Amino acid sequence: MSATANETDQLATRILNRVEELILTAERETKPLEIDPFRSELFTLFVTANGAGYTREDADPDLSADGLCRALGARWELANAAKSAMESTGRMSADQMSRMRLLWSVMRMWMEWSYAWDRWAEFHQETP
C-alpha cells in the first residue's frame, strides 16, 4: 500500500520541523550539532528521510542536503537577510550568522551521510 501525497508531505514536514527544533535547541544551548544527542537525532532523521526517498535527486518533497538548506533558509529568511546585509552594512546579524553556521553544519553532515549511504554496497559486497 502506497502512502498518499498528504501522508508523504506530513512525514517530510515532521522531519523538517524536527531538524529545525534540533538546530534551534543547539543554538539556544550553544552546543555543536556534531556531538550527541544532536548528531544521533539528526542521523535518525536522515535515515527516515532517506528511507522515504526524500534525499534522492529530484525527490518531491526534497530533503536532500540542498533541499533541507533551501527549506530552512526560507523559513528563517536567510536569503533576504544576506541580500539586505550586502546592500547595507555588508554584515548579517549575529543571530542570522549563527543560524547560517548551524545550517551549514547540518548540511555538511547530511551530505556526508548521503555519500556514505549511496556507496555502502560498493564497499560491502561479498568477494568470490
C-alpha positions as a LaTeX table, in Angstrom:
\begin{tabular}{lrrr}
\hline
Residue & $x$ (\AA) & $y$ (\AA) & $z$ (\AA) \\
\hline
Met1 & 0.00 & 0.00 & 0.00 \\
Ser2 & 1.48 & 3.33 & $-1.00$ \\
Ala3 & 1.37 & 6.49 & 1.04 \\
Thr4 & $-0.88$ & 9.27 & $-0.11$ \\
Ala5 & 0.59 & 12.59 & $-1.15$ \\
Asn6 & $-0.78$ & 14.13 & 2.05 \\
Glu7 & 0.90 & 11.47 & 4.22 \\
Thr8 & 4.14 & 11.96 & 2.31 \\
Asp9 & 4.03 & 15.72 & 2.83 \\
Gln10 & 3.17 & 15.27 & 6.51 \\
Leu11 & 6.17 & 12.99 & 7.11 \\
Ala12 & 8.51 & 15.36 & 5.26 \\
Thr13 & 7.16 & 18.30 & 7.27 \\
Arg14 & 7.62 & 16.41 & 10.56 \\
Ile15 & 11.23 & 15.61 & 9.63 \\
Leu16 & 11.92 & 19.21 & 8.62 \\
Asn17 & 10.26 & 20.55 & 11.78 \\
Arg18 & 12.32 & 18.22 & 13.97 \\
Val19 & 15.57 & 19.18 & 12.23 \\
Glu20 & 14.67 & 22.81 & 12.83 \\
Glu21 & 13.90 & 22.12 & 16.51 \\
Leu22 & 17.27 & 20.44 & 16.96 \\
Ile23 & 19.11 & 23.32 & 15.32 \\
Leu24 & 17.31 & 25.90 & 17.43 \\
Thr25 & 17.91 & 23.91 & 20.61 \\
Ala26 & 21.63 & 23.63 & 19.83 \\
Glu27 & 21.71 & 27.36 & 19.14 \\
Arg28 & 19.92 & 28.17 & 22.40 \\
Glu29 & 22.19 & 25.85 & 24.40 \\
Thr30 & 25.29 & 26.97 & 22.43 \\
Lys31 & 26.25 & 23.35 & 21.72 \\
Pro32 & 27.61 & 21.92 & 18.49 \\
Leu33 & 25.33 & 19.78 & 16.34 \\
Glu34 & 28.18 & 17.36 & 15.66 \\
Ile35 & 28.00 & 15.81 & 19.14 \\
Asp36 & 25.30 & 13.73 & 20.77 \\
Pro37 & 22.44 & 13.94 & 21.36 \\
Phe38 & 22.07 & 16.22 & 18.32 \\
Arg39 & 24.17 & 14.16 & 15.93 \\
Ser40 & 22.34 & 10.91 & 16.71 \\
Glu41 & 18.92 & 12.50 & 16.39 \\
Leu42 & 19.87 & 14.17 & 13.12 \\
Phe43 & 21.18 & 10.87 & 11.78 \\
Thr44 & 17.93 & 9.13 & 12.70 \\
Leu45 & 16.04 & 11.84 & 10.81 \\
Phe46 & 18.38 & 11.39 & 7.84 \\
Val47 & 17.74 & 7.62 & 7.83 \\
Thr48 & 13.98 & 8.25 & 7.87 \\
Ala49 & 14.22 & 10.83 & 5.07 \\
Asn50 & 16.45 & 8.56 & 3.03 \\
Gly51 & 14.18 & 5.55 & 3.56 \\
Ala52 & 11.20 & 7.58 & 2.39 \\
Gly53 & 13.10 & 8.59 & $-0.75$ \\
Tyr54 & 13.30 & 12.28 & 0.15 \\
Thr55 & 17.09 & 12.52 & $-0.23$ \\
Arg56 & 17.18 & 11.30 & $-3.84$ \\
Glu57 & 17.87 & 13.68 & $-6.70$ \\
Asp58 & 14.60 & 15.22 & $-7.92$ \\
Ala59 & 12.70 & 13.96 & $-4.85$ \\
Asp60 & 9.43 & 15.66 & $-4.02$ \\
Pro61 & 9.40 & 16.59 & $-1.21$ \\
Asp62 & 13.12 & 17.35 & $-1.35$ \\
Leu63 & 15.01 & 16.67 & 1.87 \\
Ser64 & 18.40 & 16.30 & 0.25 \\
Ala65 & 21.11 & 18.45 & 1.83 \\
Asp66 & 20.31 & 21.22 & $-0.67$ \\
Gly67 & 16.56 & 20.89 & $-0.22$ \\
Leu68 & 16.86 & 20.96 & 3.55 \\
Cys69 & 19.04 & 24.06 & 3.36 \\
Arg70 & 16.61 & 25.79 & 0.99 \\
Ala71 & 13.58 & 24.98 & 3.15 \\
Leu72 & 15.08 & 26.11 & 6.45 \\
Gly73 & 16.79 & 29.09 & 4.83 \\
Ala74 & 13.39 & 30.17 & 3.51 \\
Arg75 & 11.74 & 29.70 & 6.91 \\
Trp76 & 14.41 & 31.85 & 8.52 \\
Glu77 & 14.53 & 34.32 & 5.62 \\
Leu78 & 18.29 & 33.95 & 5.35 \\
Ala79 & 18.40 & 34.86 & 1.65 \\
Asn80 & 16.65 & 38.16 & 2.38 \\
Ala81 & 18.95 & 38.77 & 5.34 \\
Ala82 & 22.05 & 38.15 & 3.22 \\
Lys83 & 20.75 & 40.39 & 0.45 \\
Ser84 & 19.91 & 43.18 & 2.91 \\
Ala85 & 23.30 & 42.87 & 4.55 \\
Met86 & 25.06 & 43.17 & 1.21 \\
Glu87 & 23.01 & 46.24 & 0.32 \\
Ser88 & 23.64 & 47.98 & 3.64 \\
Thr89 & 26.38 & 47.17 & 6.12 \\
Gly90 & 27.80 & 44.10 & 4.44 \\
Arg91 & 27.25 & 42.10 & 7.62 \\
Met92 & 24.45 & 39.82 & 8.73 \\
Ser93 & 23.22 & 39.99 & 12.30 \\
Ala94 & 24.81 & 37.67 & 14.86 \\
Asp95 & 21.56 & 35.67 & 15.14 \\
Gln96 & 21.35 & 35.16 & 11.39 \\
Met97 & 25.02 & 34.19 & 11.15 \\
Ser98 & 24.56 & 31.71 & 13.98 \\
Arg99 & 21.69 & 30.02 & 12.16 \\
Met100 & 23.60 & 30.07 & 8.88 \\
Arg101 & 26.56 & 28.31 & 10.53 \\
Leu102 & 24.33 & 25.72 & 12.17 \\
Leu103 & 22.53 & 25.13 & 8.89 \\
Trp104 & 25.91 & 24.61 & 7.16 \\
Ser105 & 26.81 & 22.05 & 9.85 \\
Val106 & 23.61 & 20.10 & 9.25 \\
Met107 & 24.04 & 20.35 & 5.50 \\
Arg108 & 27.61 & 19.04 & 5.71 \\
Met109 & 26.61 & 16.07 & 7.88 \\
Trp110 & 23.60 & 15.33 & 5.63 \\
Met111 & 25.87 & 15.34 & 2.53 \\
Glu112 & 28.41 & 13.05 & 4.21 \\
Trp113 & 25.72 & 10.60 & 5.26 \\
Ser114 & 24.19 & 10.67 & 1.78 \\
Tyr115 & 27.55 & 9.93 & 0.19 \\
Ala116 & 28.31 & 7.09 & 2.59 \\
Trp117 & 24.80 & 5.63 & 2.31 \\
Asp118 & 24.89 & 5.69 & $-1.50$ \\
Arg119 & 28.28 & 3.95 & $-1.60$ \\
Trp120 & 27.62 & 1.36 & 1.14 \\
Ala121 & 27.11 & $-1.57$ & $-1.25$ \\
Glu122 & 30.28 & $-0.73$ & $-3.15$ \\
Phe123 & 32.37 & $-1.45$ & $-0.08$ \\
His124 & 30.32 & $-4.26$ & 1.44 \\
Gln125 & 29.98 & $-6.72$ & $-1.42$ \\
Glu126 & 30.83 & $-10.35$ & $-0.94$ \\
Thr127 & 34.12 & $-11.24$ & $-2.62$ \\
Pro128 & 34.26 & $-14.56$ & $-4.54$ \\
\hline
\end{tabular}
